[in-house]
Amino acid sequence: MTKILIDSANIEKAKELMSYYDISGITTNPSILAKGAKNLSEKLKEIKEVFKEDLEIHIQTTEKSCEKIVLEAEKLKKYFGDNFFIKIPINKEGLKAAKECKSKNIKVTMTAIFTPLQVLAASKLGVDYVAPYVNRIDNIGGDSTKILEEMQKIVSNYDTKILAASFKNQNQIKDAVLVGAYALTISPELIEESIWHPYTDKSIAQFEEDWQKTFGDSKVVEYL
């Protein structure tokens, strides 16, 4: 089963999606929060209220040093609860912080991942997720599908899961699912687009037209 998370801070749109799509959680980063939150305290409160119980909340650290990242993670976990994951960009301080967070039973998503060897380094520390940036891999001339396959082989030897991120089109999403990524975080716009097809709309319109020609505005249950 592939988990789908919302990569956005638009909570109204998130609630709309959750009314018809099986959503497993939400991911944000400093760029997302900076774009969509005039009142960040209120935005974080909304995230906590909507994404609760078994839904995941992934919030990225705004600190750079190991010590400060861990302190921030502790405060965020206390606020959001056990479904919280601290997102930590991979570098030396980030790896130190990830190791420390795991020792304190704080769930970790290691982010800004581009290479299989970065996945190896994070997985050996026991992080919960690694988040490769799919579209950005393609943008710098990489083959994101092939690289995801290589990453998948590496995490199969560890407890770490892939949380694929940074999608710009439906083919990237499809390929990530087919290579076995455990979870994907996708913008609301791409999630909406993923269930749409022009011939679906055409088929629905044809059903309605054919029905009305014979039965008018009546409904099928009226004939029971």
C-alpha angles and dihedrals in degrees: 000000000000116000117220119205129184115246099205146080093224098114096180090055090044091055091049091052092046090058091070109010127067101243120184100192149308135275128198137173134192092270093052093047093046091054099046110030123075089163104036095181090058091045093053089048090053091050090051092049097047101037105052142129107023097356117108125238117198115188121176122230119248092201129092108199124074094239095050094043090055093047090050091048091052092052093046093049090050089053100042101031135221094327090067124112122190111221111217124182112232116255134108096287091041092054091048090050093047091054091050093046092052090051087056093049093251113145115238135207110190107210143187088053119169108156139049091236090057086054090052093052092049095043093053088060091054098244114173098230140012115205114207116193102234103185093041090053089055092045092059092050100268128133101240094191093053092044092050089052090053091047091049091055090053098049091047086077093053141045091253120111131206117248101186115208144173102058125174103172144025096252091060090052093047093048092049090053093047094051088055105255106175094219141007129202111208137176116256090244093058092044090054091046092051093068096045129091128163092228091054088058090045092051092050091050090050092051090053094046094050092047094050093050089063107023105022116206096339121117129232093245090062088072097057 
